[in-house]
Amino acid sequence: MNRFVMAAVLVAAGALGAQAQDADIRGTINQQFEAFKLDDFATAFTFASPSLQNFFQTPENFGRMVTQGYPMVWRPAQVDYLELRQEGSTYWQKVQITDVDGRLHYLEYRMQQTPEGWRINGVQILDAPGASV
């Protein structure tokens, strides 16, 4: 196989791997959204990283934090995935959420790979694009 063909194969394999990783990360976040919509905090809690599970201790504590601090996550009207970025071994998935009142919220999900798959290791609310401080 010549070098050009080999390079093309390696690039394609890397792109497919990145697409699969992107899909897996979005899948984890989607599954947690679906659990929140059903008020199934026990299932939603399973998508949190081990360190977050240790911090909150119970699905009830976790659910209280979400309903009180992240109502747009608990009851999103629409979820749109934006860019996925990597910093070292950490992946950040940017998400645009439209809440039930039509307001836009931008969040970044810090993702952690575990033996059980991708888990959410924190969520950060971002300033809206164009917002001044």
ABEGO torsion letter per residue (X at the ends): XBAAAAAAAAAAAAAAAAAAAAAAAAAAAAAAAAAAAAGBAAAAAAABBAAAAAAAGBAAAAAAAAAAABAAAABBABBBBBBBBBBEABBBBBBBBBBAAGBBBBBBBBBBBBAAEBBBAEBBBBBBBGBBX
